[in-house]
Amino acid sequence: MEVKKIHKKLNELAATAICGNDISSSVLYVSALAIAFAGQYAWITLLIVSVVLFLFRKIYGEVVGALPLNGGAYNALLNTTSKRMASFAATLTLLSYMATAVISANEGIHYLHHLIPSLPIIIATIVLLALFAILTIGGITESARVAIGIFLFHLTSLLILSTFIIYFLITNNGIELLIKNWHFSENNGSISNAIFFGFAASMLGVSGFESSANFVEEQKKGVFPKTLKNMWIIVSIINPLMAILALALFTVPVLQSSEFQNTLLVEMGKHVGGKWVATLISVDAFLVLSGAVLTSFVGVSGLLERMTLDRILPPFFLKKNKQGSSYRIILMFFFLSVSVLLITNGNVKLLAGVYTISFLSVMVLFGIGNILLKVKRNKLPRPEKASWLSVLLAIIAVTIALIGNITMKPKGDLPSNLTIFLDYFIPSIIFIMIMLNRTILLKLLLNTIHTIFDPVRNFVFKIDKKILFTINKINSQEFVFFTKGDNIASLNKVMLYIIKNEHTKKIKIVLALENDQKVPDNLPLEIDFLGREYPEIKIEFVLIDGKFSPQLIKELSKKWNIPINFMFIGSPSDKFPYKIEELGGVRLII
């Protein structure tokens, strides 16, 4: 008896770790990014983000609570609008995961490169992507164990760093620099502009919040809302705290320099604890960014599996291994990520626009999905509800952040975020639209083929018919063989001659008998045998009362409308009473 393997679902820690690695990895860059745009007001913008995320907790909780299926925004819109609108959200989510996987893997390897300078960046990034693809194929339970290890190590590393910083500030009167930074002024713009663009940049810190909704079916009952709460707490504490601590350690101009923008936490660790703390943070950065790669693989697997079940993607991708993983989806996502890495030649900062606009758009669409759920599926039971005011405020806030990121001036000579986003979004949405409308496109293709080739086909049909008519007309000509009662061997030679040399489907074998002559006993049977042997030729055996003569030949030629030159005889002996020329053109064939 075969024992069915029970599919284990994720508990609170495992589910939080998988999506938490993505959202908590933002601490490595979002504080520096917020300071770059908002300066000393960065911690305020990060707290505003925390408020927005608090509003989205209820929004996600209501939608996923009512529709507890994988797919996130795709699932929400699929059940409230059309498949086309849902596919639009799915495309954005897919691009967000792709950008997250490539950027996180590449940035993680860059941190490792600081510790191992000889490490080849692109090759190592591909290897890292491959490792997490293999891990995801091994099953979500195995993935969760790794995610938990990374998550706990990350939180521990941040706790150690915070402890060193606080001790350093207490012993070095760090409050003075914080106050000095608060009064720092520059002529690059107003406070409102600083907070606006700082908030837009700070919203990058919530990337990963949507991930839990994409693998909700893998979570135990009641775990999903807890993951949202845990992620909100992490973002609300860590990101503003690190911004405040950074402003207490360094001046704003130093924090806004390119060196600090890339490795802020490493520089903070080096400043307060020396090389070993910096090394710890570098290792932590590598691991937690790797965890964000894992989040992308797990999230995209749940999303694309749902899309495949809904027949947007080919059923080819539904094949699963013994661990229950849709390995073909994972492999496709791996090859997509590697191709993007190679196309950008390792300059993954080009993907920032894709990353930013995609996941912010997904959050807006999730808010819209919540509104549609309230309007169209109001009677559907749900464990919690978000108020109309909170939903509208959340959508407006994320829309503002989206506008800020679209209008934000890129650094250096990089193209705008919107330009980069459209470069990836347009081909992706075209592919999805083709899959959605493939039957219409196939019918259009069929009609086009008919329009082009039907005239040709009709022409060919007419020519074919005419040629067949000509062939049949040629083959309709009947031939005559005058036999003397020849044996089957001679008659077989006649048949072989006619098949090789004449175009016909009919032959009369004629035997002329005078009154005292009889038909040879075996002749009818032999002719019948030849008819079965050569079914392509119709053989007619004809008995004629009379003597074989030139006159008989002429009479039969006229009666049957068969030219004399289509009549055959065997070679006559010297006793034959007529000369060959008297027969009117009868041919000798044996």
N, C-alpha and C positions, 0 to 999 in steps of 0.2 A: 504494500500500500504506500503510495507516494504522499509524503508529508509536505503540505503547502507552506512555503516560507513566508512568515509574517513580516510585512513591511513596517519597520520601526519608524515612528514619527518623532519629530524633534521636540525636546523640552524647551523651557524658557531660556536657559543659558545657551544651548546650542543654537537656537534660532536667533537670539540676540547677537551671538558671536558672529554668525555668518553675515548678517547685514550691518552689525556694529563695527566690524573691521573697516568697512567702506566709509561709513559716516565719521567714525572716530579718527580715521587717517587724515581727515581734513585739517586737523590741528597742526599738521606738518607744514601747511602752506596758507591756510585761510587767515590766520592772525597776521602774518606778514603781508598778505594781499590786502586785508582790510586797512592796515596801517599805511600801506602804499597810497591808498586813495583817501582815507579818512584821517590819517595822522593820529593825533591824540584822542580822537573820537571813535577810534576803531572798536573799543570795547562796547560803546553804545550801540553801534551798528550790529555788533554780534549779539547783543541782548535783544535788539529788535527782531533779529532772525529767530531767536529763541521763542519770542512771543508768536511769530508767524507759525513756527513749527508746532507750538502748543495748539493753535487753531486747527492745524492739519491733523493732529492726533484724532480728534473727533470726526473729522471728514473721512479719513481713511477707515476709522473704526466703524462708522456707519455703513459705508459702501461695502467693505469686505465682510462685515458682520452680516449684512443682508445677502451678499453674493460671495460666499467663501470658496472661491475658485481661483486657481492660478491665473495670472495675466495682468493684475494691477489695473491701470487705467484702461487697457484694452478690454478687460472683462467688464469693467463698469460701463463703458460706452457700448459694448456689444449688446448688453442687456437693456439698454435704455435708448439707443439710437440705431444706427445702421452698421452693417459690417464694414462699409467703407470708412466711416468715421472712426470706428474702433481700430481699423487697420492703420489709419493715420497716427493714432496714439501709439500703436505697437511699433511702427517704424521709428518714431521718436525714441521710444524706450530702447529699441535695439541699437540705435546709434549711440545712445547714452551709455549702454553697457559696453559697446565696442570701444568707444573713446576711453571709458573708465579702465577697461582691461589693459589697453595699450599704454595709456599714460601712466597708470599705477605700476605696471611691470617695468616700464622704462625708467621711471623715477626711482623705483626700488633698487634697480640695478645701478643707477647713478650713485645712490647712497652706499651701496656695497663697493662700488668702484673707488670711493674715497678710502676705503679700508684695504682694497686689493687693486692697486693702480693698473696692474697688468691685465685686468679682466676686460675682454672684448664686449663692448656695450650691446651691440645688436644681436650677436650670437647668444650672449647670456640672457637677453630679454626673450628671445625665441625659446630657449631652454626652459626659462621660468614659466612661460605661457604653456609649454608642452607639459611640464610637471603638474600644473593645476588642471589641465585638460584631462590628464590620466587620472588624477585624484578624483575629479568629478565623475568620470566614467566608472570609477570604483564604487560609487554609491554615495548618497548624501550623508549617510551615517559616518562613513570614513572622512568625508569632507568636513563634517561638523567637529570631529575630534581635533583635526588640525586647526580649524577656525577658533575653537575654544582656547587651545594652547597659545595661539597668536594673540587673541583678544586679552587674555589674562596677563600675558607678558607685556603687552602694550600699556595696559592700565597700571601695572606695577612700575614700568619704566617712567611713565608720566608722574606717578606718585613720588618716585625717587628724585626726579628732576625738580618737581615743585618743592620738595623738602629742602633740597640744596639751595634753591633760589630764595626761599623764605628765610632760611638760616643766614644766607649771604646778606639779604636786605636788612635783617635785624642787626647784624654785626657791622654793617657798613652804612647805616642810616639811608637806605635806598628810597625812603619816602620823598626826600628832597628832589631827586631827579624826576620822580613821578609828577610832583607839583610843578617843576620847571617845564616839563614836557606839556603839561596841561595848559600852560600859558604861552606855549610856542605858537608863533604866528608866521604865516607865509603869504606871499602875494599871488599864489597860483589860483585862487578862487575863494568863494564864500563858504561859510560853514555849512549852509544848506546843500551846496554842490558836493562838498566833502562827504557829508552824511549820505546823500543820495547815491553817489558812485561807490562809497564804502559799503552801503547796504547791498547794492547790486553785486559787488564782488564777494561780500560775506555770505550771500546765499549759496555760494559754492560749497559752503560748509555743511549743507544738508543733503548733498548728493549721497544716495544710499538709503535715504529714508523710505523711498518707494520700493526698495528691493524686497522687503518682507512680504509685501502684497503679491509678489510674483511667484512665491513658493509657499503660499499659505496652506495649500493642501498637504504639504509635507510636515506641518506643525500640529502638535497635539491641540485638542480643543481648549480654547481660552488662552492660548499662548500668544496669538497675534497682537491683541491690544497691549499685552505686557512688553512685547518687543518695541512697540511705538513709544511707550512710556520710558523704557530704558534708554532708547536712542535719544529721546528728547532731553533726559537728565544729563546724559554724557555731553551732548552738544552745548547745553545751557551752562554747564559748569566749566568744561575744559577750554572751550574756545575763547570766551571772554576773559577767563582767568589768565590764560597764556598771553593774551594781548596786554592785560594790565601788568603782568610780571615783566614782559618785554619792555614796556614803557618805563618800568622802574629800574631796568638795567642799562638801557642805552638811550641815547637821544633820538629824536624823530628822524633827523637827516641820516643818521647811521642806520636806523631800522629800514629806511626807504632805499638804501643802497642795494645794488644788484646782488652782492654777496650774501647779505642777510635775507633777501627775498627768497633765495633758493634753499638756504639751510638755516633758517632762524633758530629752530630748537637745538640744533647741533652747536651753533655759536653761543646760545644761552648756556648749554651744558658745559662747554669749554670755559666760559667766563666764570662760572660759579663753582665748578667741580674739577676742572682740569680735563686732561685727555681722556681718562677712563670713562667719565660721564658722557663726554662727546661721542666716544666709541659706543657706549651703551645706547645712546639715542640713534646713532647711525644704524646699528643692528636692528633696533626697534622699528625704525623707519622702513628698513628693507622688509622686515617681517610683516608689518601691518599693511604696507602697500601691496605686498604679496597676498595678504588676506583680502584686500579689495579686489584683486584679480579673481580670487576664488568666489567672492560674492557675485561678480559679473557672470561667471560660468554657471553658478547655481541659478541665479535669477533669469538669465537668458534661456536656460534649459526649460524652466517652468513656463516661460512666456511662449517660446516657439513650439513647445509640445502642445500647448493649448491652441495656438494658431493652426497647427497641423491637424488637430482633431476637428477644427472648424473648417477644414479643407481650403484654407488660404495658402498653405504650403503643401507640396506633394506628400502623399502618404508614405513615401520612401523614408521620411525622417522619423516615423513612429516606431521603427524597429528598436527593441530594447535588449539589453544583455541580461545575464542572470541576476545582476544586482539591481535591476529595475531602472537602469539609466538609459536615457535616449542618446546613445553614444554617437549616432550620426549627426544629431543637432550639435553636440559638443564639438565634434571634429570639424563641422562646417564653421562654427564660430571661431575655433582655433585658427583655421586656415584664413578666415576673413581678417582676424586680428593681425596675423603674421603678414598678410599682404598689405594691410594698411601701414604697418611698421616699415616694411620695405619701400613702399611707395613714398612715404615721407622721409625715407633715408635716416630714420632715427630722430628726426626733428619733430617730436610728437607735440611740441607746443603749438603746432599748426592745428592740432585737434581741439584746442581749448574752446574754440567757438562751437564746435560740434557738441562737445561735452556740456558746455554751459547752457546753450539755447535748448538743447534736446531735453535735459532733465527738468529745466524750469517750465518748458512747454508741457511736459508730462504732468507736472504738478497742477498747472492751470487746468488741463483737461480733466484731471481727477476731481478738481473742484466743480467743474461743469458737470461731470458725471454724477456727483453728489446732488446737485440741483435737479438734474433730470430724474434721478432716483426718487427724490421727494415728490416731483410732479407726476411722473408716469407710473411709478411703482410704490405709491404711498402706503398701500395695504401690506406690502411685503414686510414680514417681521424682521426686526433688527435689534441687537442688544443695546445699542446706544444711538443717540441722534445728535447731530451738530445743528446749532441754531442757524437760522437764515443769516443773521448778522455776522456770525463768525465765518460762515462760508464765503459771504461776499467780501468781507475784509481780507480773508486769506487770499482769495483770487486777485483782488486789487493789489495786494502787497507783492505777490509773486509776479504779476503783470508789470508792476513798476520795476522790479528787479530784472525782468526780461528785457524791458525797454532800455534800462541802464546798460545791460551787457551788449545789446545790439548797437547802441550809440557810443559805447565806450571806445576811445581811440586805442588801437593796438600799439604795443611796444615795438620800437624799431621799424623795420620795413615789412612787417608781417601784414597780410591782408586783414580786413575787418572780420569780426566774429561771424557776422551774417554771411559774408562771402564764402568763408570756409564751410560754414554749416550747409549752405545751399549746394556746394560742390558735392557733398556726401548725401544730403537729403534727397535731392532730385532723382539721382539714379535709383536710390532705394525705394522711393515711393512709386517710381515708374514700374519697377519690378513687381511690387505688391499690387499695383493696379492691373498689371498684366495678368497676375495670378487670379485676381478677383473677377476679371472680365474675360477669362480665357475661352469660355464657350462662345461668347460673342465674337471674340477675335478669330477663333477657329472657323466660325460660320462666315465671317467676313473674308477670311482667307479662301474658304471653299467657294464662295460666290465669285471672288476675284479669279480663281483658277478656272471656274466654269466660264466666266466672261471671256477670258483670254483663250482658253483651249476648246470650248464647245464648237466654235466655227471650224477649228482645225479637226476636231474629232468628227464633226459632220462631214467635212470634206474627205477625211480618211475613210469614213464609213461608206460614202458614195463610191469612192475609188475602189474600196475593198469589194463592194457589191458588184461593181462593174467588172472587176478583174475575175471574181468568182463566176459571174455570168459568162464571161469569155472562156474561162477554163471549162466550165460545164458544157458550153456550146461546142468547144473543140472536142471534149471527151464524149459528146453525144453522138459523134460520127460512128456508125456501126460498120464492122468488118465481117467478111464472110470467108470461111475456109471450107472448101469442098474436100470431103474425106472419101477415101475409097474403103472405109472400114478399118482405118489405121489402128495400130495398137496404142496403148496408153503412153508408151515411150515417145512415139512420134507426135501424138497429140500434145504431150507435155512440151516438146520442142516448139510446137506452134505457139503455145501459150507464152513461153519464155521469149520467143521472138517478138510477139506482139507487145509484151510488157516493156521490152527494152527499146523497141523501135517505133511504136505507134502511140498516139494519144487517143485512147478510147476506153470506155467502160462497158462496151457491148460487143459481142461476137456471136455470129450464127455459125454453127457447125452443120453443114449441109451434106446429106447423103442422098444421091439420086439413084433410084432403083427401078429397073425394068420389071416387067410382070413376073418373071421367073426367079427374081432375086429376093433374098431375105436379109433382114437386118442381122449383123453379127450379134451373137448372144451377149457378149460382154460390153459392147459399145455403149449402150445407155448407162450402164453402171460406171464405166470408166469416165464418161462425160460428167456424170453426177459427182464422181470423186474429184474431178478437176474443178468443178464449181465450188466444192468445199475447200479445196487447196488454194484457190485463187478467188477469195470472196470479193475482192475489189472489182472484179470483172464479171458481168452478167453473161453467162453462157446459155445460149438457146440451141437446142438440138432440133433440126428441121429435116423431115423426110419428104423427098420430092418423087412423085411418080413420073418416071421418064428417064431418058438416057442423057447422061452428061454430054453436052455439046456446046459449041459456040452459040447456037440459037438459045439454049437454056440459060446460058450466062447473060445474054442480052435481055431476055425476058425477066429474069429475076432482078437484074440491075434496074430495069425500068419500074418493076412492081415495087421494089423495096426502096427505090431512090438511093441506091448505093452505087457510086462510080465503080466501073469494072476494075480500076487500078487498086481498089480497096478489097479486092477478092483474091484469095490465095489458093494455090494448090501445091501438092507435093511434086517433086520432080517426076515427070512421066518416064515410063520405060520405052524401049524401042518398039513396043507393040501398040503404043498410043496412036489412035487413028487420026489425030489432028496435029497440025504444026502449031508451034507456040504462037506464032504471029496471027493465027486464025482465031485465037481466043480473045482478042480485042484488048489485050493489055493485062490479063491476069498475071499475078506475080507468083514466082516460085520461091518458097521459103524453107522447104525441107527436102 
